[in-house]
Amino acid sequence: MHILATEGLTKRFPTVTAVDQLTVTVGPGVTGLVGANGAGKSTLIKMLLGLLPPTAGAARVLDMDATTRGAEIRRLVGYMPEHDCLPPDVSATELVVHLARISGLPRTAARERAADVLRHVGLAEERYRAIGGYSTGMKQRVKLAQALVHDPKLVFLDEPTNGLDPRGRDEMLTLIRRIGTEFGISVLVTSHLLGELERVCDHVIVIDAGRLLRSSAIGEFTQVTRTVTVEVDEGTDALAQRLAATGQRVTPHGRMLLVEVQGPGTYDAIRDAAADLDLALIRLEQGRHRIEDVFREEAASV
Amino acid sequence: MSEIYDIGYRHYDGPRLGAGHAARALTVHSLRGVFGLGRTARSKIMPFALGVVMLLPAVVSIALMALAKQRGIPYSGFAVMMQAVVAIFLASQAPTVVAPDLRHRVLPLYLSRPITVGQYVTAKVCAMTAAVFLIIAVPLVLMFVGELLVDLDEPLPTKEFAGSLVMALVLSLLLSAFGLAIASFTPRRGLGVASVIAVYLLTWAAVPILYATFQSTGDESGAAWAWLLNPFWLVDSVQSWLFGTPPHSIEGEYPSGPASALILVVLIAAALAALALRYRKAAAR
């Protein structure tokens, strides 16, 4: 089942093509949309919300056409914009209750949902104070709360970790993971930082200059490579020589050695070599691709 | 001993109402905002102080009716007489309706919901119109209730009262459409206040100058048109045509009624069109 699907989706502005022939499908769970600033992420979200008509192609969200059934889509979808969007003179509670009603919730339901959702994003007593006095982290939580208040089927989170300190970033990412799993709401989250999406996404879509670079499950991005990283306390050179002598292919990588895995025998060879040389083996780790590496490779090959 | 249970995330399976409900909620929210309800105490001072100032003449008028057995202010002339206060109310409160959403870019939070730009603008205009109408109509109703209780010997001017209410609504729409349009082009609130009051002062000051100029050249009929430059006298001239009330201009008659009505309709349409264009641009951002 697809949460959203685009087919040759294109948006041209007078001076720039923001989204170019994008064909992609997104399933349930947490999906990362990765691209540098100006890659077309925000334009794509606006088209998916039915707020911006595409120049060409089509988009379906929750099995509804974005150009013709935008209002219906917007009733079941939440949106957290990238930029500041909060009025300073009202409290978080008042704003979120009000926006819940704009989403179509009756008054009492809006109040209950707002209280629930503000608790889930971690705003306690401060939710009764005017938003003008909030920290960036608290403002991001309010922005997230308003996107969730009407219990959407899908939320678009545009750069939710923007401007947060490392701890705030961690908390936001944990929250996003919970939204996708515990809350059962599908998430499309954009970021220009690839590493942070690795932790929370099931699937990652990489776009650059409005074009699709890659779309695949997170496992494929971080798949196991055929190398093993070896780190010893000292005697790295001796170990490298001994391993090379037994027919292993070794490349030094700083203080560590990358050994190509030819079979189960490779592990035995490393163990035996370390034992024979009486070395203190600190680390033996399977090499993994990180999203950054993939992005770099993809970008280089295009 | 009490324990707090984390009941986890609860889904919402109640009704999801349409855009009409959303537009009504926005209207009420904006109307509350005009009077500072649900905001800080400081934002209540201005609207309520002006509301009290508007009530004073009504109270004096009732006292006059009770003690001297004669009418104070005619219903039809109330808005024109109190125009400075109404204009200050419009200038101080119109920016609070539109400016924060534009300046702090709250608009995307609305537009990513079922409500459309058109419904958003309509709700804002309705809210401001209702606010200005309340400011003018509450004293009028108070005066009328006072007259009912005092029971003057003269017949009740029910038609004039009803007419004044209708024209108060028309005036509120005209003022709100213009006030919001001007305020929406100046998203900084202080600037919005200043520009609305500047436009009003211009229409207010230009009238006597033009009137005197035309009169000195002996063009009496041309001079009469000068009154229509000011929104309050423009609406009064339509009232005078529709309900046969005496003109409340400072001196002289109004030109033809139908022409005034036409100008009124064109002005309201122009202001609404300007608002629509402004928001179409804001929504595209």
Chai-1 contact restraints between the chains, C-beta under 6 A:
chainA,res_idxA,chainB,res_idxB,connection_type,confidence,min_distance_angstrom,max_distance_angstrom,comment,restraint_id
A,L49,B,S112,contact,1.0,0.0,6.0,A-B,restraint_1
A,L51,B,L111,contact,1.0,0.0,6.0,A-B,restraint_2
A,A71,B,P114,contact,1.0,0.0,6.0,A-B,restraint_3
A,R74,B,S112,contact,1.0,0.0,6.0,A-B,restraint_4
A,R74,B,R113,contact,1.0,0.0,6.0,A-B,restraint_5
A,R74,B,P114,contact,1.0,0.0,6.0,A-B,restraint_6
A,R75,B,R16,contact,1.0,0.0,6.0,A-B,restraint_7
A,R75,B,P114,contact,1.0,0.0,6.0,A-B,restraint_8
A,Y79,B,S112,contact,1.0,0.0,6.0,A-B,restraint_9
A,P81,B,P108,contact,1.0,0.0,6.0,A-B,restraint_10
A,H83,B,R105,contact,1.0,0.0,6.0,A-B,restraint_11
A,C85,B,R105,contact,1.0,0.0,6.0,A-B,restraint_12
A,C85,B,V106,contact,1.0,0.0,6.0,A-B,restraint_13
A,C85,B,P108,contact,1.0,0.0,6.0,A-B,restraint_14
A,C85,B,L109,contact,1.0,0.0,6.0,A-B,restraint_15
A,P87,B,P100,contact,1.0,0.0,6.0,A-B,restraint_16
A,P87,B,H104,contact,1.0,0.0,6.0,A-B,restraint_17
A,P87,B,V106,contact,1.0,0.0,6.0,A-B,restraint_18
A,E94,B,G38,contact,1.0,0.0,6.0,A-B,restraint_19
A,H98,B,H29,contact,1.0,0.0,6.0,A-B,restraint_20
A,L99,B,L109,contact,1.0,0.0,6.0,A-B,restraint_21
A,R101,B,A25,contact,1.0,0.0,6.0,A-B,restraint_22
A,I102,B,A22,contact,1.0,0.0,6.0,A-B,restraint_23
A,I102,B,A25,contact,1.0,0.0,6.0,A-B,restraint_24
A,I102,B,R113,contact,1.0,0.0,6.0,A-B,restraint_25
A,I102,B,I115,contact,1.0,0.0,6.0,A-B,restraint_26
A,S103,B,R113,contact,1.0,0.0,6.0,A-B,restraint_27
A,G104,B,R16,contact,1.0,0.0,6.0,A-B,restraint_28
A,G104,B,L17,contact,1.0,0.0,6.0,A-B,restraint_29
A,A109,B,G14,contact,1.0,0.0,6.0,A-B,restraint_30
A,R113,B,Y12,contact,1.0,0.0,6.0,A-B,restraint_31
A,D151,B,H11,contact,1.0,0.0,6.0,A-B,restraint_32
A,D151,B,Y12,contact,1.0,0.0,6.0,A-B,restraint_33
A,E182,B,Y9,contact,1.0,0.0,6.0,A-B,restraint_34
A,F183,B,Y9,contact,1.0,0.0,6.0,A-B,restraint_35
